Amino acid sequence: MTFDPHGPRCNCGSYGCIERYLGARYLSAQAREEVGKGSQSIISHLVHGNLDAITPYVLTQAANKGDLVARELWQRAGERLGIVLAGVVNLVNPEIIVLSGGGTLSSYL
């Protein structure tokens, strides 16, 4: 589902898909970028310096410990998800919305 038609190219071939903003790869890449440019964060400590090991689960651990980088990433993800789901509700008026995936298991979300 397109979120931003001028956004980055998605694996599906389209541009600006919600997956590119909320998917595990995107969230992990954003965290690597923030930590890599020196933002104060415990994320690097949680992955023992291996930034390639950053996952949404690690971001949840960091957010639950008060890490501002992780909290900002989750907040942004939540806002984007809210925008998309509001559109879905307005379009099809579902009785229920079920979310699944690794991020939905987060106690921070």
Contact map, one row per residue, 1 for C-alpha under 8 A:
1110000000000000111000000000000000000000000000000000000000000000000000000000000000000000000000000000000000000
1111100000000111110000000000000000000000000000000000000000000000000000000000000000000000000000000000000000000
1111101000000001110000000000000000000000000000000000000000000000000000000000000000010000000000000000000000000
0111111000000011110000000000000000000000000000000000000000000000000000000000000000000000000000000000000000000
0111111000000011100000000000000000000000000000000000000000000000000000000000000000000000000000000000000000000
0001111100000011000000000000000000000000000000000000000000000000000000000000000000000000000000000000000000000
0011111110000011100000000000000000000000000000000000000000000000000000000000000000000000000000000000000000000
0000011111000011100100000000000000000000000000000000000000000000000000000000000000000000000000000000000000000
0000001111101111100100000000000000000000000000000000000000000000000000000000000000000000000000000000000000000
0000000111111111101100000000000000000000000000000000000000000000000000000000000000000000000000000000000000000
0000000011111100000000000000000000000000000000000000000000000000000000000000000000000000000000000000000000000
0000000001111100000000000000000000000000000000000000000000000000000000000000000000000000000000000000000000000
0000000011111110000000000000000000000000000000000000000000000000000000000000000000000000000000000000000000000
0100000011111111100000000000000000000000000000000000000000000000000000000000000000000000000000000000000000000
0101111111001111100000000000000000000000000000000000000000000000000000000000000000000000000000000000000000000
0111111111000111110110000000000000000000000000000000000000000000000000000000000000000000000000000000000000000
1111101111000111111110000000000000000000000000000000000000000000000000000000000000000000000000000000000000000
1111000000000001111111100000000000000000000000000000000000000000000000000000000000000000000000000000000000000
1000000001000000111111100100000000000000000000000000000000000000000000000000000000000000000000000000000000000
0000000111000001111111101100000000000000000000000000000000000000000000000000000000000000000000000000000000000
0000000000000001111111100110000000000000000000000000000000000000000000000000100100000000000000000000000000000
0000000000000000011111110110000000000000000000000000000000000000000000000000100110000000000000000000000000000
0000000000000000011111111110000000000000000000000000000000000000000000000000000000000000000000000000000000000
0000000000000000000001111111000000000000000000000000001100000000000000000000000000000000000000000000011000000
0000000000000000000100111111100000000000000000000000001000000000000000000000000000000000000000000000000000000
0000000000000000001111111111110000000000000000000000000000000000000000000000000000000000000000000000000000000
0000000000000000000011111111111000000000000000000000001100000000000000001000000000000000000000000000000000000
0000000000000000000000011111111100000000000000000000011100000000000000000000000000000000000000000000000000000
0000000000000000000000001111111110000000000000000000000000000000000000000000000000000000000000000000000000000
0000000000000000000000000111111111000000000000000000000000000000000000001000000000000000000000000000000000000
0000000000000000000000000011111111100000000000000000010000100000000011001000000000000000000000000000000000000
0000000000000000000000000001111111110000000000000011010000000000000000000000000000000000000000000000000000000
0000000000000000000000000000111111111000000000000000000000000000000000000000000000000000000000000000000000000
0000000000000000000000000000011111111110000000000000000000000000000010000000000000000000000000000000000000000
0000000000000000000000000000001111111111101100000000000000000000000000000000000000000000000000000000000000000
0000000000000000000000000000000111111110000000000000000000000000000000000000000000000000000000000000000000000
0000000000000000000000000000000011111110000000000000000000000000000000000000000000000000000000000000000000000
0000000000000000000000000000000001111111000000000000000000000000000000000000000000000000000000000000000000000
0000000000000000000000000000000001111111100000000000000000000000000010000000000000000000000000000000000000000
0000000000000000000000000000000000100111110000000000000000000000000010000000000000000000000000000000000000000
0000000000000000000000000000000000100011111100000000000000000000001111000000000000000000000000000000000000000
0000000000000000000000000000000000000001111111000000000000000100001000000000000000000000000000000000000000000
0000000000000000000000000000000000100000111111100000010001100100001001000000000000000000000000000000000000000
0000000000000000000000000000000000100000111111111110000000000000000000000000000000000000000000000000000000000
0000000000000000000000000000000000000000011111111000000000000000000000000000000000000000000000000000000000000
0000000000000000000000000000000000000000011111111000000001000100000000000000000000000000000000000000000000000
0000000000000000000000000000000000000000001111111110110001000000000000000000000000000000000000000000000000000
0000000000000000000000000000000000000000000111111100000000000000000000000000000000000000000000000000000000000
0000000000000000000000000000000000000000000111111110000000000000000000000000000000000000000000000000000000000
0000000000000000000000000000000000000000000100111111110000000000000000000000000000000000000000000000000000000
0000000000000000000000000000000100000000000100101111110000000000000000000000000000000000000000000000000000000
0000000000000000000000000000000100000000000000000111110000000000000000000000000000000000000000000000000000000
0000000000000000000000000000000000000000000000100111111000000000000000000000000000000000000000000000000000000
0000000000000000000000000001001100000000001000100111111111100000000000000000000000000000000000000000000000000
0000000000000000000000011011000000000000000000000000111111100000000000000000000000000000000000000000000000000
0000000000000000000000010011000000000000000000000000011111110000000000000000000000000000000000000000011000000
0000000000000000000000000000000000000000000000000000011111111000000000000000000000000000000000000000011001000
0000000000000000000000000000000000000000001001100000011111111100000000000000000000000000000000000000000000000
0000000000000000000000000000001000000000001000000000011111111110000001000000000000000000000000000000000000000
0000000000000000000000000000000000000000000000000000000111111111000001000000000000000000000000000000000001110
0000000000000000000000000000000000000000000000000000000011111111100000000000000000000000000000000000000000000
0000000000000000000000000000000000000000011001000000000001111111111001100000000000000000000000000000000000000
0000000000000000000000000000000000000000000000000000000000111111111111100000000000000000000000000000000000010
0000000000000000000000000000000000000000000000000000000000011111111000000000000000000000000000000000000000110
0000000000000000000000000000000000000000000000000000000000001111111000000000000000000000000000000000000000000
0000000000000000000000000000000000000000000000000000000000000111111100100000000000000000000000000000000000000
0000000000000000000000000000000000000000111000000000000000000111111111100000000000000000000000000000000000000
0000000000000000000000000000000000000000100000000000000000000010011111110000000000000000000000000000000000000
0000000000000000000000000000001001000011100000000000000000000010001111111000000000000000000000000000000000000
0000000000000000000000000000001000000000101000000000000000110110001111111100000000000000000000000000000000000
0000000000000000000000000000000000000000000000000000000000000110011111111110000000000000000000000000000000000
0000000000000000000000000000000000000000000000000000000000000000000111111111000000000000000000000000000000000
0000000000000000000000000010011000000000000000000000000000000000000011111111100000000000000000000000000000000
0000000000000000000000000000000000000000000000000000000000000000000001111111110000000000000000000000000000001
0000000000000000000000000000000000000000000000000000000000000000000000111111111000000000000000000000000000000
0000000000000000000000000000000000000000000000000000000000000000000000011111111100000000000000000000000000000
0000000000000000000011000000000000000000000000000000000000000000000000001111111110000000000000000000000000000
0000000000000000000000000000000000000000000000000000000000000000000000000111111111000000000000000000000000001
0000000000000000000000000000000000000000000000000000000000000000000000000011111111100000000000000000000000000
0000000000000000000011000000000000000000000000000000000000000000000000000001111111110000000000000000000000000
0000000000000000000001000000000000000000000000000000000000000000000000000000111111111000000000000000000000000
0000000000000000000000000000000000000000000000000000000000000000000000000000011111111100000000000000000000000
0000000000000000000000000000000000000000000000000000000000000000000000000000001111111110000000000000000000000
0010000000000000000000000000000000000000000000000000000000000000000000000000000111111111000000000000000000000
0000000000000000000000000000000000000000000000000000000000000000000000000000000011111111100000000000000000000
0000000000000000000000000000000000000000000000000000000000000000000000000000000001111111110000000000000000000
0000000000000000000000000000000000000000000000000000000000000000000000000000000000111111111000000000000000000
0000000000000000000000000000000000000000000000000000000000000000000000000000000000011111111111000000000000000
0000000000000000000000000000000000000000000000000000000000000000000000000000000000001111111111000000000000000
0000000000000000000000000000000000000000000000000000000000000000000000000000000000000111111110000000000000000
0000000000000000000000000000000000000000000000000000000000000000000000000000000000000011111110000000000000000
0000000000000000000000000000000000000000000000000000000000000000000000000000000000000001111111000000000000000
0000000000000000000000000000000000000000000000000000000000000000000000000000000000000001111111100000000000000
0000000000000000000000000000000000000000000000000000000000000000000000000000000000000001100111111000000000000
0000000000000000000000000000000000000000000000000000000000000000000000000000000000000000000011111000000000000
0000000000000000000000000000000000000000000000000000000000000000000000000000000000000000000001111100000000000
0000000000000000000000000000000000000000000000000000000000000000000000000000000000000000000001111110000000000
0000000000000000000000000000000000000000000000000000000000000000000000000000000000000000000000011111000000000
0000000000000000000000000000000000000000000000000000000000000000000000000000000000000000000000001111100100000
0000000000000000000000000000000000000000000000000000000000000000000000000000000000000000000000000111111110000
0000000000000000000000000000000000000000000000000000000000000000000000000000000000000000000000000011111110000
0000000000000000000000010000000000000000000000000000000110000000000000000000000000000000000000000001111111000
0000000000000000000000010000000000000000000000000000000110000000000000000000000000000000000000000001111111001
0000000000000000000000000000000000000000000000000000000000000000000000000000000000000000000000000011111111001
0000000000000000000000000000000000000000000000000000000000000000000000000000000000000000000000000001111111101
0000000000000000000000000000000000000000000000000000000010010000000000000000000000000000000000000000011111111
0000000000000000000000000000000000000000000000000000000000010001000000000000000000000000000000000000000011111
0000000000000000000000000000000000000000000000000000000000010011000000000000000000000000000000000000000001111
0000000000000000000000000000000000000000000000000000000000000000000000000100010000000000000000000000001111111
